[in-house]
Amino acid sequence: MVILEVEGLSKKYLSKQALKDINITIEKGKIVGLFGPNGSGKTTLMKIVAGLIQPTGGKLSICEHNLGYITKSLVAYLPDSDFLYDWMKIEDAKKIYVKFFDDFNTQKFNELLELMQLSCNMKVKSLSKGMKEKLSITLTLSRDAKLIVLDEPLSGVDPIAREQILQAILKGFSFESSMLITSHLINEFENIIDEVYYLKEGQIILSGNVEMIKDERHKTLDELYREVFAQ
Amino acid sequence: MKKLLSFELLKKWKTYKIALISVIILQAILMLVSRLTFDNKFDIALGFIMFIYVLTIMLMFCFPLIEIMYRYNKDLSGKQSVLELSIPIISWKKVLAKLIVSVGCIGFFILLALASLILYSAVFGYSSETISSDFISLFNQIIAAPDKFIIGLIYGVFTLASFILTIYFCITLSKVISHKNKIAVPISIGIFIAYNVALWFIAQQINKIPAVSFNLWGSNYSILASVFDIVMFALVFVGTSWLVENKIES
């Protein structure tokens, strides 16, 4: 079953072409990596998938639904920046997710929260950057959404927190859904992703099954990244 | 819709809580000081206290209006806009929930400001019997003509809702044009002025057309102008919702 289907997608900001002729297909149960340097269009693409940005051209469907408020209920999106209100306690954030997202799994949330060593009575305002990132990822992964979109889930966190987040990603993933991840820390995701897309200046320049690419090129994904983007 | 309303109310409460409690405490202190120092003659110190008290009442009128603009702006382009725009509910419901809660909040603050005025006047010997009789007289007027009161109330709420919706529309349109606050703020002010000038001009033309009018508390209102107001409200509401759904980007 195809979860995400992107055909000839483009996005233009005035004279700047942010994305051009993007074609992506993600099937159920797959974890897909989207890699590229800063400004390559990764976040723009992620936001389009999450329904936060409108594409200029092309088609995008999630579980056969065109972009709209219905697809927002199918996608759990982790932005690359802090998005919770400072007045919130973790309990408040949980209540808001329970209220608005029918697929929010409270039991999963409690388990992930424990794994991240956070508690419900903590205030968002008092959390460090790493703790906020852990809370955001806990909220995102607690949704039994069809498509989980993680934009830089490991940015700005220490190695221990990084380990916890990676554990949470694996714990939170279900083969009934799919995951799209972007990160500059390719090594960390090398062993969990099934398919990869390399994005350069808004265009996909290399894509395919991770194992096949590695076998063909005799390189790790990180080495391949350096080869592709060093040029 | 219920979920959106409770979320909007929660956000308002979290914003207003400290300001509201502070103003109430400040007013209580000012009333107490006035009561203790007032001995049937006014002096500069008492005048100053009264001035501060009036300022707190004015704050009750201005604060919710400023907060409405600030909050809506942040909901569309602040760091929490990701959460706001990710909520899988169609935009017209989001706009309507914001509008209902904002009108309710302003109504609440108006009542609070009136209560503050009445309480303060009681401090200066405006006896509770006089206040009660004023209330009874007002209540009797309402009982005598409930239809006029209801129409007046609906008209007041509608005017307030139209005003807030126009602000929403101007902010939304400016955000569609530019995400940068330095540009978006003057654009939204420009749109607001242009919109009201255009509305005023059309209203002038409508007033020239002979149409059925009705009298409400001594003022004449044209039916045609009222229909025009309702149509404009609907258009601005649909326009704002469409822009939020299709053009706002986080």
Boltz contact constraints between the chains, C-beta under 6 A:
constraints:
  - contact:
      token1: [A, 52]
      token2: [B, 85]
      max_distance: 6.0
  - contact:
      token1: [A, 52]
      token2: [B, 250]
      max_distance: 6.0
  - contact:
      token1: [A, 53]
      token2: [B, 249]
      max_distance: 6.0
  - contact:
      token1: [A, 69]
      token2: [B, 88]
      max_distance: 6.0
  - contact:
      token1: [A, 69]
      token2: [B, 90]
      max_distance: 6.0
  - contact:
      token1: [A, 72]
      token2: [B, 86]
      max_distance: 6.0
  - contact:
      token1: [A, 72]
      token2: [B, 88]
      max_distance: 6.0
  - contact:
      token1: [A, 73]
      token2: [B, 88]
      max_distance: 6.0
  - contact:
      token1: [A, 79]
      token2: [B, 82]
      max_distance: 6.0
  - contact:
      token1: [A, 82]
      token2: [B, 79]
      max_distance: 6.0
  - contact:
      token1: [A, 83]
      token2: [B, 80]
      max_distance: 6.0
  - contact:
      token1: [A, 83]
      token2: [B, 82]
      max_distance: 6.0
  - contact:
      token1: [A, 83]
      token2: [B, 83]
      max_distance: 6.0
  - contact:
      token1: [A, 85]
      token2: [B, 80]
      max_distance: 6.0
  - contact:
      token1: [A, 87]
      token2: [B, 14]
      max_distance: 6.0
  - contact:
      token1: [A, 99]
      token2: [B, 3]
      max_distance: 6.0
  - contact:
      token1: [A, 100]
      token2: [B, 87]
      max_distance: 6.0
